[in-house]
């Protein structure tokens, strides 16, 4: 059994503009995002963290770097933890119509239509496979490790129901997944499929003051 901390990256420009960002759109952290990452780094100081992994996107890698400096650990970048590939939507403006299309696909995934893909992007089965592959690679042959993975709200939220067994998706969506929130999972060792127990979802109690003034993305975009 290993303890996995899934950390959503700090605030970046796309959080403010509502842009789709998974490959080509790739912003750094905002000043608020840096503060969020710094406070998250302090949160982990007493957690005896052994390893840190990150998505290759700047907002995630930079968040992981700030945590890693505080803990004197390296960061391993893994492609598997990149945000959901929304395909053509990333090249489109973040209009209400495009976000409606995004949300229709996501909710279709929740309803079991797992083979439905974003235009020129990925479907749910592909997303879940790379999330599982990433978790297996990060934990293979390990026992009792405390591992931080810095990634994205989409991939973490959409796949959690097939990673952990005790999930109420309606409650998770209601709570949201804010910048630099921390989700804790106890993950069983496996060579085939990671199976976890959710211990805490998208907690933000380590954040304070101005960094708690979140961009209301969930309310604005409907998810």
C-alpha positions in Angstrom: 0.0 0.0 0.0 1.2 3.5 -0.9 -0.2 6.9 -0.1 -0.8 9.0 -3.2 -1.4 12.8 -3.0 -3.0 14.1 -6.2 -2.3 17.8 -6.3 -4.1 20.1 -8.8 -1.6 22.7 -10.2 -1.7 26.3 -9.0 -3.6 29.0 -10.9 -2.4 29.8 -14.4 -3.7 32.2 -17.1 -6.0 29.6 -18.6 -7.9 29.5 -15.3 -8.7 33.2 -15.8 -9.5 33.1 -19.5 -11.3 29.8 -19.6 -9.1 28.5 -22.4 -8.8 24.8 -23.1 -5.2 23.8 -22.4 -3.8 20.3 -22.8 -0.9 20.4 -25.3 -0.4 23.6 -27.3 -1.8 26.1 -24.9 0.7 26.0 -22.0 0.8 28.9 -19.5 3.0 29.3 -16.4 1.6 30.0 -13.0 0.2 33.4 -12.1 1.6 35.2 -9.0 -1.4 33.8 -7.1 -0.6 30.3 -8.4 2.9 30.6 -7.1 1.6 31.5 -3.6 -0.8 28.6 -3.8 2.1 26.2 -4.6 4.3 27.7 -1.8 1.5 27.1 0.7 1.0 23.6 -0.6 4.8 22.9 -0.2 4.6 23.9 3.4 1.6 21.6 3.9 3.8 18.6 2.7 6.8 19.4 5.0 5.6 17.0 7.7 4.1 14.3 5.4 7.4 12.4 4.9 7.1 12.6 1.1 9.3 10.2 -0.8 8.7 11.1 -4.4 7.2 13.8 -6.6 5.8 13.4 -10.1 4.3 15.9 -12.4 2.5 16.5 -15.7 4.7 18.0 -18.4 2.5 21.1 -18.7 4.1 24.2 -17.2 1.5 24.9 -14.6 1.9 21.4 -13.1 5.6 21.2 -13.5 6.2 24.6 -11.9 3.8 23.7 -9.0 5.8 20.5 -8.5 9.1 22.3 -8.6 8.0 24.7 -5.8 7.0 21.7 -3.6 10.1 19.8 -4.5 12.4 22.7 -3.5 10.8 22.9 -0.1 11.2 19.1 0.4 14.7 18.8 -1.3 13.4 16.2 -3.7 13.6 15.9 -7.5 10.6 16.0 -9.8 9.9 13.2 -12.3 7.8 14.4 -15.3 5.4 11.9 -16.7 3.4 12.3 -19.9 0.6 10.0 -18.4 -0.5 12.8 -16.1 -1.1 15.4 -18.8 -4.6 17.0 -18.8 -7.5 15.6 -20.9 -6.8 15.8 -24.6 -9.8 17.8 -25.9 -8.4 17.8 -29.5 -9.8 20.6 -31.7 -11.3 22.4 -28.8 -7.9 23.6 -27.7 -7.6 25.6 -30.9 -11.1 27.1 -30.5 -12.1 30.1 -28.4 -13.5 29.3 -25.0 -17.0 30.2 -25.9 -20.1 29.1 -24.0 -20.9 26.8 -27.0 -17.5 25.1 -26.9 -17.7 24.6 -23.1 -21.2 23.2 -23.6 -19.8 20.6 -26.0 -16.9 19.8 -23.6 -19.4 19.3 -20.8 -21.8 17.2 -22.9 -18.9 14.8 -23.7 -17.8 14.6 -20.0 -21.3 13.9 -18.7 -21.7 11.3 -21.4 -18.6 9.6 -20.0 -20.2 9.7 -16.6 -23.3 8.1 -18.1 -21.2 5.2 -19.5 -20.5 6.3 -23.1 -16.8 5.7 -22.7 -15.9 5.5 -26.4 -17.2 9.0 -27.2 -14.2 11.1 -28.1 -13.4 14.8 -28.2 -13.0 15.8 -31.9 -9.5 14.7 -32.7 -8.9 14.1 -29.0 -9.3 11.2 -26.6 -12.1 9.2 -25.3 -12.6 8.1 -21.7 -11.1 4.7 -22.1 -7.9 6.3 -23.4 -7.8 8.8 -20.6 -8.4 6.1 -17.9 -5.7 3.9 -19.4 -3.0 6.5 -19.2 -4.0 7.6 -15.7 -3.8 3.9 -14.6 -0.5 3.4 -16.5 0.9 6.5 -14.7 -0.1 5.3 -11.3 1.3 1.8 -11.9 4.6 3.2 -13.1 4.9 5.5 -10.1 4.2 2.8 -7.6 5.7 -0.4 -9.2 7.6 -2.4 -6.7 7.1 0.1 -3.9 5.5 -0.3 -0.5 4.7 2.3 2.2 5.8 5.3 0.0 4.2 8.7 0.2 4.0 10.0 -3.3 2.9 13.5 -4.7 1.5 13.7 -8.2 0.9 17.2 -9.5 -1.6 17.2 -12.4 -4.9 18.5 -13.5 -8.5 18.8 -12.4 -9.9 17.1 -15.4 -7.9 13.9 -15.4 -8.1 13.5 -11.6 -11.9 14.2 -11.4 -13.0 12.1 -14.4 -11.0 9.0 -13.6 -11.2 8.9 -9.8 -14.4 6.7 -9.9 -12.5 4.0 -11.6 -9.4 4.3 -9.4 -11.1 4.2 -6.0 -14.0 2.1 -4.9 -15.8 4.4 -2.5 -16.8 7.3 -4.8 -19.9 9.5 -4.8 -19.4 11.4 -8.1 -22.3 13.8 -7.5 -20.7 14.9 -4.2 -17.3 15.2 -5.7 -18.5 17.4 -8.6 -20.4 19.5 -6.1 -17.3 20.1 -4.1 -15.2 20.9 -7.1 -11.4 20.6 -7.4 -9.7 24.0 -6.9 -6.2 25.1 -7.7 -3.6 23.4 -5.4 -6.3 21.2 -3.8 -5.0 17.9 -2.4 -6.7 14.5 -2.9 -5.4 11.6 -0.8 -5.6 8.0 -1.9 -4.4 4.8 -0.3 -3.4 2.7 -3.3 -3.0 -1.0 -3.3 0.0 -2.5 -5.0 -0.9 -4.1 -8.3 0.8 -5.2 -11.6 -2.5 -4.9 -13.6 -4.9 -2.3 -12.3 -4.4 0.3 -9.5 -7.2 0.1 -6.8 -7.4 2.8 -4.2 -9.4 4.0 -1.2 -10.3 7.7 -1.3 -9.2 9.3 2.0 -9.8 12.9 1.2 -11.1 14.8 -1.9 -9.7 18.1 -3.2 -9.0 19.5 0.3 -7.9 23.2 0.5 -7.5 23.7 4.2 -3.8 24.4 3.8 -4.5 27.5 1.7 -5.2 30.8 3.2 -5.7 34.6 2.7 -5.8 35.8 -0.9 -5.1 32.5 -2.5 -8.5 31.2 -1.4 -10.2 33.6 -3.8 -10.7 31.0 -6.5 -11.7 31.5 -10.0 -15.3 30.0 -10.1 -14.6 27.8 -13.1 -17.0 25.1 -12.0 -19.9 27.6 -11.8 -18.9 29.5 -15.0 -18.4 26.4 -17.2 -20.9 24.1 -15.6 -18.5 21.4 -14.3 
